[in-house]
Amino acid sequence: MRKPMTMPVCEQFVSLQGEGIWLGVPSVFIRFAGCNLACPWCDTPYASRAPLEFRDVPLAELVAYATADPRTRHVVLTGGEPLLQPLLPELTRRLKAQGLTITIETNGTLPPGDVVCNLASLSPKLANSGAVPPGCPEAARVWCDRFPCQFKFVIVAAENIADVQAFLGQLQRDVPPEQVFLMPEGREPAQIAARTDLLVTLCRQTGFRYGRRLQLDLFGSKRGT
């Protein structure tokens, strides 16, 4: 049984934000265990599928870790799916009280509840993910109404862009195209290179942004980066 006021953490580390609007910003990452989806190309299966790899970490220890270096003022709460954690609202309040800038990375199927953050990074899953349920515009609307948001979509083939545009249309919110990132599926250089021309073409056609993953460029496909 989990001890009171602890959260299941797969890993915590300091690196550079590798994706999205705050690309390259030094950040503390806290990755939680557990996910409500099962995407076949998930790049963190140890955090998303059984058997999960985690330890129970007290809230106070997480806050102390996030604030250990006064030069790093950005914290990224990720997973898995961090919104599955009942104590996430309390953790975000404590981190906010320390003056930290908070990004929550979520698949967007769950509403924010009582969390606080500076940026919601939503990764709605398209039909190419095999996720059940796929993208959930109802929950994403709540995120858009409460927080600054960015959207990241994994692209496998050209026809996926229709799913992206359909999701954004169902969202019924004004999402600037520069807050929408198209990311090539794959973690190895050859996989990404094979889709680069396609992604560049799609970005030019739509005004969406190319979703670079800096962590792969700098460190390769490994944990703790």
C-alpha positions in Angstrom: 0.0 0.0 0.0 1.3 3.4 -0.9 2.4 5.6 2.0 0.4 8.8 2.6 1.5 11.9 0.7 3.7 10.1 -1.7 3.6 9.8 -5.5 4.8 7.0 -7.8 7.8 8.4 -9.6 9.6 6.6 -12.4 12.5 9.1 -12.7 13.5 12.6 -11.9 16.3 14.5 -13.5 17.5 17.8 -14.7 18.0 18.4 -18.4 16.9 20.8 -21.2 13.3 20.9 -22.3 13.4 19.0 -25.6 10.0 19.8 -27.1 7.6 22.6 -27.6 7.5 26.3 -26.9 10.1 26.2 -24.2 12.6 24.2 -26.2 16.1 24.3 -24.7 15.1 25.7 -21.3 16.9 24.1 -18.4 14.2 22.1 -16.5 13.6 19.7 -13.7 11.6 16.7 -14.9 9.4 14.5 -12.7 8.0 11.5 -14.5 5.1 9.7 -12.9 4.0 6.1 -13.3 0.8 5.0 -14.9 -1.2 5.8 -18.1 -4.8 5.4 -19.2 -3.7 4.8 -22.8 -1.6 2.1 -24.5 0.0 3.7 -27.6 2.1 1.0 -29.5 4.9 3.5 -30.1 5.0 4.9 -26.6 8.6 6.2 -25.9 8.3 5.7 -22.1 6.8 2.2 -21.7 8.5 1.8 -18.3 6.2 4.6 -17.1 3.1 3.7 -19.0 2.7 -0.1 -19.1 3.0 -2.9 -16.5 5.3 -3.8 -15.0 5.8 -0.1 -14.1 9.2 1.0 -12.7 8.8 3.5 -9.9 9.4 4.3 -6.3 7.0 6.1 -3.9 8.4 9.6 -3.3 7.1 12.0 -0.6 5.7 15.3 -1.8 8.2 17.2 0.3 11.1 15.4 -1.3 9.8 16.2 -4.8 9.5 19.9 -3.9 13.0 19.8 -2.4 14.4 18.2 -5.6 12.7 20.7 -7.9 14.0 23.7 -5.9 17.5 22.4 -5.2 19.2 24.5 -7.9 18.1 28.2 -7.8 19.3 28.6 -11.4 16.7 26.1 -12.7 13.2 27.5 -12.2 11.2 25.4 -14.7 9.7 22.1 -13.7 8.0 19.6 -16.1 5.5 17.1 -14.7 5.1 14.3 -17.1 4.5 10.5 -17.4 2.8 8.2 -18.2 -0.2 10.4 -17.5 0.4 12.7 -14.5 -3.3 13.6 -14.3 -3.9 10.1 -12.9 -2.1 11.2 -9.7 -4.6 12.3 -6.9 -1.9 14.4 -5.3 -0.9 16.3 -8.5 -3.0 19.4 -7.5 -1.2 19.6 -4.1 2.2 19.2 -5.7 1.5 21.9 -8.3 0.4 24.3 -5.5 3.6 23.7 -3.5 5.8 24.1 -6.6 3.9 27.3 -7.6 4.4 28.7 -4.0 8.2 28.3 -4.6 8.0 30.5 -7.6 8.6 27.8 -10.2 7.3 27.8 -13.7 5.3 24.6 -14.3 4.6 22.6 -17.4 2.2 19.7 -17.3 2.6 17.2 -20.1 -0.6 15.3 -20.6 -2.4 13.2 -23.3 -5.4 15.5 -22.8 -8.0 12.9 -22.1 -8.5 14.0 -18.5 -9.6 17.5 -17.4 -7.2 19.5 -15.2 -9.2 19.4 -12.0 -7.5 21.6 -9.4 -4.0 21.7 -10.8 -2.1 24.9 -11.5 0.4 25.4 -14.2 2.0 28.0 -16.5 1.8 25.8 -19.6 -0.4 22.8 -20.5 1.4 20.6 -23.1 -1.3 18.4 -24.6 -0.5 15.5 -26.8 -3.9 14.3 -28.2 -3.7 10.8 -29.7 -4.8 10.4 -33.3 -6.1 7.2 -34.9 -2.6 6.2 -35.8 -1.8 5.6 -32.1 -4.4 2.9 -31.6 -5.3 4.6 -28.4 -8.7 4.1 -26.8 -10.1 6.6 -26.3 -8.2 8.8 -29.0 -8.1 12.6 -28.7 -10.7 14.0 -26.3 -11.7 17.5 -27.3 -14.1 17.9 -24.3 -11.3 17.6 -21.8 -8.9 19.7 -24.0 -11.4 22.5 -24.1 -11.2 22.8 -20.3 -7.4 23.0 -20.5 -7.7 25.7 -23.1 -10.1 27.8 -21.0 -7.9 27.7 -17.9 -4.3 27.7 -19.1 -1.9 28.6 -21.9 -1.7 25.5 -24.1 0.4 23.9 -26.8 -0.6 20.9 -28.8 1.8 18.1 -30.0 0.7 15.6 -32.6 2.6 12.5 -33.7 2.6 12.1 -37.4 3.2 8.8 -39.2 1.8 9.6 -42.7 0.4 12.5 -44.7 -3.2 11.5 -44.1 -2.8 12.1 -40.3 -3.0 15.9 -40.9 -6.7 15.5 -41.5 -7.1 14.0 -38.1 -5.2 16.9 -36.6 -7.4 19.4 -38.3 -10.5 17.6 -37.3 -9.5 17.5 -33.7 -8.7 21.2 -33.7 -12.1 21.9 -35.3 -13.9 19.9 -32.7 -12.0 21.8 -30.0 -14.0 24.9 -30.9 -11.3 27.2 -29.6 -9.0 29.7 -31.2 -5.6 27.8 -31.2 -2.9 29.8 -33.0 -1.0 27.6 -35.5 2.3 28.4 -33.9 1.1 26.6 -30.8 0.5 23.3 -32.7 3.5 21.1 -33.2 3.8 18.2 -35.7 6.2 15.5 -34.5 7.6 12.7 -36.6 6.9 9.3 -35.1 10.2 7.5 -34.2 13.1 7.7 -31.9 16.0 6.6 -34.1 17.7 9.1 -36.5 16.7 7.0 -39.6 13.0 6.9 -38.6 12.9 10.6 -38.0 14.9 11.4 -41.2 12.5 9.3 -43.2 9.6 11.6 -42.2 11.4 15.0 -42.2 10.4 16.0 -45.7 6.8 15.1 -45.1 6.7 17.1 -41.9 8.3 20.1 -43.5 5.7 20.0 -46.3 2.8 19.7 -43.9 4.1 22.6 -41.7 4.4 24.8 -44.8 0.9 23.9 -45.9 -0.8 24.4 -42.5 1.3 27.0 -40.6 1.9 24.5 -37.8 5.3 24.1 -36.3 7.8 21.3 -36.8 8.1 19.5 -33.4 11.8 18.9 -32.9 12.8 16.6 -30.1 16.1 18.2 -28.9 16.7 15.4 -26.3 17.1 12.9 -29.1 19.5 15.2 -31.0 21.6 15.8 -27.9 21.5 12.5 -26.0 20.0 9.8 -28.2 17.2 7.5 -27.2 17.9 7.0 -23.5 16.3 7.6 -20.2 17.0 10.5 -17.9 17.4 13.1 -20.7 
